[in-house]
Amino acid sequence: MSRKTDPFDYEPLTNTRSSSQTFRDDEFKIQSKRESHLEKRFHGEQSRKSEEVNSEPGTIQQKQEKDSTAGRFIFKSGHGVSFAGLYLFTFLLFFRPYEFSPSLMWLSRSALITAIVTLLIFVPTQLGLENRITVRPREVNLVLILVFFGLLSIPLAFDRTRAWNAWVEYVKVVIMFVVMVNVVRTEKRLRAIFLLVIVATVVLSVSAVNDYRNGIMALGGTRIAGSIGGIFENPNDLALHLVTFLPIVIALLLASSNILAQLFYVLVSLVMLGATVVTFSRSGFVGLLFVVGAFTWKLRRRNKAPVGLVAIPVILLFLLAVAPSSYRDRIATTGDASAEARTGELKRSIYLSLTHPIFGLGMDNFVLFSNTEHATHNAYTQVSSEIGIPAAITYILFLVAAYKRLRRIPHPKDVEEKYRLVPYLAVGLQASLIGYMATSFFASVAFLWYVYYLVAYGICLSRFSESSARVLPDSTTSS
């Protein structure tokens, strides 16, 4: 990065339809200057007022200068408080401090309170800065449509109260997704969030490995459970997080020129791999293969060697060689009771999707029609069976739009070395999304936080690519 920015700097966004720019983005771009049109108009008005009172006493001119300074501060520090709220919310979401001690149970609703306060600050700030609630990239539009489909399913749901509560929880996810898209406007802000998630991931990974080493099998006496509850308590969901965040850590490793930072990212990657193994998650193993294949394929430099296809069996053999024998046995087993139950729920969810194609059963209502009183264990049929097939198509388009956006960011080798952070992260996030698409085929996570953070990262990266990347001559613009 060639440009130092403060984490609370404000970079306004404007819509664009220009196709002549190297880093084309269909929905928005950063203005070429640090001041927005609104700020320029503000300064113009101040200048005219200054001319009108040119002959007035000095106290009036000093007051105008003070007002101008205050206006400049407001414009430049836009969404600084909103970002602080988002950061605190992410901390509470990932660490859940109230689970570590009964004395902290008063924090159990702190995430909800933080989200509400952040929203109350974000809305007037955003309206004051840009005169609109949010930027509207394709992903935001699609997720808002999903919210609408969820709302439509409530009146026809078998258990309306259950559907309403699930919809409210999903609205919280979408609200923080929209806030992140709008307030993470500098690379420093994104790095700050990455660092927070890395720390949480290391805590989860070390705890998982330590529990396995000490024989602490909290899930039915056969598998470890995440040390932090909520979305990480289930080992399959923990594996999904590890698999989808691993490419981001590797991308930070490749983009770093600092030896200590590189060593740190290598250690984090190894711990995450170890934790993925001790979850004994078959879906995590499948997702890891997709991630490794996608990452290596994306990093190839227009050579003809199918490096992605070569990397998959290499990683497979390495993991199976160093993993415990019980892990190899579980990966090789596809006909146990758990696998058969999941197959049965998949068939059931497809049947219910076809019999309730428009509005579905209602959010979180599939479990009431399940063969075993479980979820669908499939994100795609979760959406189709609970809020309808049109919603499932929208969900898939949401994932595809996020992936296509990242593909428009130049390949790291097409960019000057000092500007390669964003392209490397774009490659990593493409692998993350592919890993999520594969892993979520075995998990009911369509309405949870995982993918919405990934997609928000991607939208932020596409913004940064226009302002920071420098393409080398005779290079492509797709990674």
Secondary structure, 3 states (H helix, E strand, C coil): CCCCCCCCCCCCEECCCCCCCCCCCCCCEECCCCCCHHHHHHHHHHHHHHHHCCCCCHHHHHHHHHHHHHHHHHHHCCCHHHHHHHHHHHHHHHHCHHHCCHHHHHHCCHHHHHHHHHHHHHHHHHHHHHCCCCCCCHHHHHHHHHHHHHHHHCCCCCCHHHHHHHHHHHHHHHHHHHHHHHHCCCHHHHHHHHHHHHHHHHHHHHHHHHHHHCCCCCECCCECCCCCCHHHCCHHHHHHHHHHHHHHHHHHHHHCCCHHHHHHHHHHHHHHHHHHHHCCCHHHHHHHHHHHHHHHHHHCCCCCCCHHHHHHHHHHHHHHHHCCHHHHHHHHCCCCHHHHHHHHHHHHHHHHHHHCCCCCCCCCCHHHCCCCCCCCCCHHHHHHHHHCHHHHHHHHHHHHHHHHHHHCCCCHHHECHHHCHHHHHHHHHHHHHHHHHHHHHHCCCCCCCHHHHHHHHHHHHHHHHHHHCCECCCCCCCC
